[in-house]
């Protein structure tokens, strides 16, 4: 049922093997990305709510500033985790591609 991540008959992983592994990783962490998206939307709602309170009252209270700072922290944390995960994933693909290019291997396809 599960395919091996790397074909053992070859010297190293092929690009297709790496892309397949990346797709499995993306599916594995899909729930985490959805959770970060939900937190990002909640952060946007908090920003809009704080803007509404500021414009309706005409003054900025400490509560409004706390809402803005909290929403900023939430969006920064969510964004950094998604960027970190994608950076690591594409770094793996980049290292395999660079290895294949340096070997002059094109997987026999023309």
C-alpha positions, 0 to 999 in steps of 0.5 A: 500500500505504501510506496517506498520513499526512495528507489533502492536500485538507483545510486540516490533518490530521483527527482520523482522520488523526492517530489513524491515524498514532498507530496506525502509530507504536504498531506501529512502536515495539511491539518497543521497548515489549515490550523494556521490558516484559521488562526490567520483569519482570526487575526484578521477578524481581530484587526478589523474589530480593533479598527471598528472600535477605534473609528467608532469611538474616535480614540485608541484605548489600551484594550484596542492596542492589546487587540492589535498587538495580540493579532500581530503576534498571532499572524507573525507566529502563523506566518513564520511556521508556514514559511519555515515548513515550506523553506525546509521542504523546498530546501530538500528538493533543491539539494536533490536537484543540485546533486543531480545537476552536479552529477549530470544525471537527467534520469535518462529522459530526453 
